[in-house]
Amino acid sequence: MSAEKAEALVLRVIEFSETSAVVTLFTREFGKISGLAKGARRPKGPFESALDLLSRVRLVFLRKTSDALDLLTEAKLERRFRAGGSDLSYLYGGYYVAELLNELTHDGDPHPELFDLAVDTLEHLRTASLPAGLTVLRFELTALRMLGHLPSLRECVECGKAITGDRRKAFGLASGGVLCEVCRPGKRHVASLSNDAVDWLERLASPGEGWSSQVPERRQAGELRGVVSQYIAHLLGHKPKMHEYLGLPGVAASK
C-alpha cells in the first residue's frame, strides 16, 4: 500500500464503530474514494473533527489494491461549509451538490475540473453571493457537460437535424435532448420547452462567467427547474433526495 495525498470534499460519513467512520470523498487527484477513518469520531486525533459533510480537507490515505476500503490516515481541515445567511435554500443546495457528486461519478475516476466547479459552487452558496437556485442550476448543467451527459439543445438528438424557429421545442427526457417533428412521434417522457428556456440552459452550461449577469423570470425559473430535475431523475434512474428542497433559480426562498 502506498500513501497518497489529495485535496478532497467530504460527501458522506457513516458511523462504523464508537470511534470510527466510513467516509466517501470526492478528491481532485483520484476522483471518488471511500475509506475507513479509524478514530474519526474522537474529538482529538489524526482527523481533528475535519470529516464533516462538505468540508474541504487535505487528505492522506493508503490505497488498497482490492475492493477493500482505503484507509484514511490523516485529514487537515481547509474550509468547513456553512451556508450563507438564514435562507435554507443555500444549505439544501450544498447538500444537493454532495448528492450529485456521489451519484454522477464513479470510484477512482478523477475529474479535477468538476472538483474545482464544486468548490466554486460551495463558495457561492457559503457567501450567498448569488441566488441559491441559480447557483445550483449552473452546477447541474456544467457538471452534466463535464461528464458527457449534457442534453442536445440545438440539434435533434435522434437524427442530428438543426432545430430552429420560434415554436416550443420537444425535449426528450429519456432520449437526451430536443427532438425534431419527424423524430418526436412515439417517444415517451417528452417535455415542452420554450425558446427562452433553451437559451438559458445553453448559457448556464457554457464555460465562463456570463451566466451570473442575469436571473430568469419566475416563469422561466419554474420551467428550468422542472425540466432539469426530470432529466437528472431519468439519467440516474431515480429522483435525488434533495430535489424537493431546491428553490427556483433566481427566485429567493421565503423566510
FENDATA-V106067 format. One record per backbone hydrogen bond with DSSP energy under -1.0 kcal/mol. NH is the residue of the N-H (numbers start at 1). CO is the residue of the C=O. E is the energy in kcal/mol with one decimal. If there is no record, write none. Layout:
# FENDATA-V106067
nh=[NH | NH]
co=[CO | CO]
e=[E | E]
This chain:
# FENDATA-V106067
nh=[4 | 6 | 8 | 9 | 10 | 11 | 12 | 14 | 16 | 17 | 21 | 22 | 23 | 24 | 25 | 26 | 27 | 28 | 31 | 33 | 35 | 36 | 37 | 40 | 41 | 42 | 50 | 52 | 54 | 55 | 56 | 57 | 58 | 59 | 60 | 61 | 62 | 63 | 70 | 71 | 72 | 73 | 74 | 75 | 76 | 78 | 79 | 84 | 90 | 92 | 93 | 94 | 95 | 96 | 97 | 98 | 99 | 100 | 101 | 102 | 103 | 104 | 108 | 109 | 115 | 116 | 117 | 118 | 119 | 120 | 121 | 122 | 123 | 124 | 125 | 126 | 127 | 128 | 129 | 135 | 136 | 137 | 138 | 139 | 140 | 141 | 142 | 143 | 144 | 145 | 146 | 147 | 148 | 149 | 150 | 152 | 156 | 157 | 160 | 163 | 169 | 171 | 172 | 173 | 176 | 177 | 178 | 179 | 184 | 187 | 191 | 193 | 198 | 199 | 200 | 201 | 202 | 203 | 204 | 205 | 212 | 213 | 221 | 222 | 223 | 224 | 225 | 226 | 227 | 228 | 229 | 230 | 231 | 232 | 233 | 234 | 235 | 236 | 237 | 243 | 245 | 246 | 251]
co=[61 | 59 | 57 | 26 | 55 | 24 | 24 | 22 | 20 | 20 | 37 | 14 | 35 | 12 | 33 | 9 | 31 | 7 | 27 | 25 | 23 | 70 | 21 | 37 | 19 | 39 | 47 | 50 | 10 | 52 | 79 | 8 | 76 | 6 | 74 | 4 | 71 | 2 | 34 | 62 | 36 | 60 | 60 | 46 | 58 | 56 | 56 | 125 | 87 | 88 | 89 | 90 | 91 | 92 | 93 | 94 | 95 | 96 | 97 | 98 | 99 | 100 | 32 | 106 | 111 | 112 | 113 | 114 | 115 | 116 | 117 | 118 | 119 | 120 | 121 | 122 | 123 | 124 | 124 | 131 | 132 | 133 | 134 | 135 | 136 | 137 | 138 | 139 | 140 | 141 | 142 | 143 | 145 | 144 | 144 | 176 | 161 | 178 | 156 | 154 | 193 | 191 | 177 | 189 | 172 | 172 | 152 | 170 | 180 | 184 | 171 | 169 | 194 | 195 | 196 | 197 | 198 | 199 | 200 | 201 | 209 | 210 | 217 | 218 | 219 | 220 | 221 | 222 | 223 | 224 | 225 | 226 | 227 | 228 | 229 | 230 | 231 | 232 | 233 | 240 | 242 | 243 | 248]
e=[-3.0 | -2.1 | -2.6 | -2.0 | -2.0 | -2.7 | -1.7 | -2.6 | -2.3 | -1.7 | -1.5 | -2.9 | -2.9 | -2.5 | -2.8 | -2.5 | -2.7 | -2.5 | -1.1 | -2.6 | -2.6 | -2.8 | -3.2 | -1.5 | -2.8 | -1.5 | -2.2 | -1.8 | -3.1 | -2.3 | -3.0 | -2.6 | -2.6 | -3.4 | -2.6 | -2.2 | -3.1 | -1.7 | -2.0 | -2.2 | -2.2 | -2.5 | -1.7 | -1.7 | -2.5 | -3.1 | -1.7 | -2.6 | -1.5 | -2.8 | -1.9 | -1.6 | -2.1 | -2.1 | -1.9 | -1.9 | -2.1 | -2.9 | -2.4 | -1.9 | -2.3 | -3.1 | -2.6 | -1.4 | -2.1 | -2.3 | -1.9 | -2.5 | -2.4 | -2.4 | -2.6 | -2.6 | -1.7 | -2.0 | -2.2 | -2.2 | -2.2 | -1.1 | -1.2 | -2.3 | -2.6 | -2.1 | -2.3 | -1.9 | -2.7 | -2.3 | -2.4 | -2.6 | -2.3 | -2.0 | -2.6 | -1.9 | -1.1 | -3.2 | -1.0 | -2.1 | -3.1 | -2.7 | -2.1 | -2.9 | -3.4 | -3.4 | -3.0 | -2.3 | -2.5 | -1.7 | -2.3 | -2.7 | -1.8 | -1.9 | -2.9 | -3.2 | -1.9 | -2.4 | -2.2 | -2.6 | -2.3 | -2.3 | -2.7 | -1.4 | -1.5 | -1.4 | -3.2 | -2.5 | -2.0 | -2.8 | -2.6 | -2.2 | -2.2 | -2.3 | -2.0 | -2.2 | -2.4 | -2.5 | -2.1 | -2.2 | -2.4 | -2.5 | -1.8 | -1.3 | -1.6 | -1.5 | -1.7]
